[in-house]
Amino acid sequence: MDTPQRPISDSSFSVLASTNTTPANALPPIIIGCKVPVEKSDDPNERVWHLAEILSIRGAAEDGSILPATEFYVHYQHFNKRLDDWVSLDRLKLSELEFPKPKKPPAPASQPKSKSAVSKNNKKDGKNSKLAALKGKGNSAIPATPAAAAEQRKRKRSMMEKELNMSREDTPELKASSSMVEQNVDADGDTEMRDAEADVFSKEKELEKLRVGGSMTQCVAEIARVKNIKKIIMGKHEVETWYFSPYPEELTRVPAVYICEFCLEYMGTPRQFERHRAKCTLRHPPGNEIYRKDKVSFFEIDGRKQRRYCRNLCLLSKLFLDHKTLYYDVDPFLFYLMTIADEHGCHLIGYFSKEKHSADDYNVACILTLPQHQRMGYGKVLIQFSYELSKVEKKTGSPEKPLSDLGLLSYRSYWTDVLLEKLCKFRGEITIQELAEETSITPEDIQHTLHTLDVLKYYKGQHIICLSQKNVEHYEKNMKKQKIKIDPEYLEWTPPKFSMASLKFIN
């Protein structure tokens, strides 16, 4: 005889539920903008966690749910943007996951005006009807009514969104990051159109945020761009990239991009690279050699005459310069490339670009030493060469601002070395303007460097330069180092002159 089954009580069900919580494969919802500690340690025996922000997600399910194989592109807080990377799920400490702050609710609708207020406004509108009609004339007319102003803001917003969409690359990784940009733009909850200046960072703010945020980008659309090339192979060097660069989409799906170190053409497979090297006859940059001493050479290239090479150079440099926004419009620039020669040819070490006509008298627009040749003193050689060109032009110059973090350190070090060398050998009175004329460094940069060195003193009603023992020791230590220096006697260069017609850059 079958015994009747005893019904399960509510209390017994609650006990069962407490012993078996969520399934093992269930994961908390993770969205773009979340902050979470990520394991980042050079020592495998020690686990170190750093707070990071999730910028993009790949490998998720079609419905958006997170899978064990999902990867996350993260930016480590208080670290430079070049350290951003894809990380696996097991490197996230999900117990401390922080979700982004919710959007602010939209502003409440304005209260309807009273009848008396409406009648007063109607009288004012009648008096100002002629003025409103005048404002409505012409292309640069001021909107005469709130409706017209709202329409103008709407058109302005649509134009900016169109430009924003045009600047993005259509890659799978960037689709998520592009949506994050749109979320960031509207993060303040403003339904009104903000000024165009809000989408462009001021130089002061960028320099302030650089040391902790690590991003020197000048456009909001660039912030969320995900590094799309993992590494490049250039000659005998295999280099991990730092930032996004708009290479063709098919190259974002290969393990490494092969770059010819002589013509800078890019290939996606070793077979393509081998076939290219068998046909490529270039053994040095396609420009005029204006300096050669021992194995060091400098080549001058006109961006208008060698567009393909200069565009390839800009794409390559964008992998290591976060703030660089110039990729294809190379006509207004001259490029100066530093090479080291061997039996195979002249190998690219670094370069700097310079505007053909700079309204602000900048002598450098962009400067880069390739990562495989950094920490060897080549950066200061590039800087010194740019100032030697300024001396030939008989004018002072300064690099275009803002500088990257590494560029700023290099320039400060160069300015310090040059000024200490001048001051340690000089006895008597000298002005900042005289120092500028001798070194071609602008008075502003000289004054900034002297303040950094703390050598400007106020004594008996006037400013004097007083070198400390620490400054002298720094100078003597640098003099003992074996450095590559530019010898002006080996420079054969005449400042190029361009007509107004050639500066219009019409194709």
MOGITA-V800222 format. One record per run of one state. SS is the DSSP state (helix for helix, strand for strand, loop for the rest). FROM is the first residue (numbers start at 1). LEN is the number of residues. If there is no record, write none. Layout:
SS:FROM:LEN
SS:FROM:LEN
//
This chain:
loop:1:9
helix:10:10
loop:20:15
strand:35:5
loop:40:9
strand:49:10
loop:59:12
strand:71:6
loop:77:4
helix:81:3
loop:84:1
strand:85:4
helix:89:3
strand:92:1
loop:93:1
helix:94:3
loop:97:1
strand:98:1
loop:99:16
helix:115:13
loop:128:1
helix:129:7
loop:136:10
helix:146:21
loop:167:5
helix:172:14
loop:186:10
helix:196:4
loop:200:3
helix:203:11
loop:214:6
helix:220:4
loop:224:7
strand:231:4
loop:235:2
strand:237:4
loop:241:8
helix:249:5
loop:254:3
strand:257:3
loop:260:6
strand:266:2
loop:268:2
helix:270:10
loop:280:8
strand:288:6
loop:294:2
strand:296:7
loop:303:4
helix:307:12
loop:319:14
strand:333:10
loop:343:2
strand:345:11
loop:356:6
strand:362:3
loop:365:1
strand:366:4
loop:370:1
helix:371:3
loop:374:4
helix:378:16
loop:394:3
strand:397:3
loop:400:5
helix:405:21
loop:426:6
helix:432:8
loop:440:1
strand:441:1
loop:442:1
helix:443:11
loop:454:2
strand:456:4
loop:460:2
strand:462:4
loop:466:3
helix:469:12
loop:481:7
helix:488:3
strand:491:1
loop:492:10
helix:502:3
loop:505:3
//
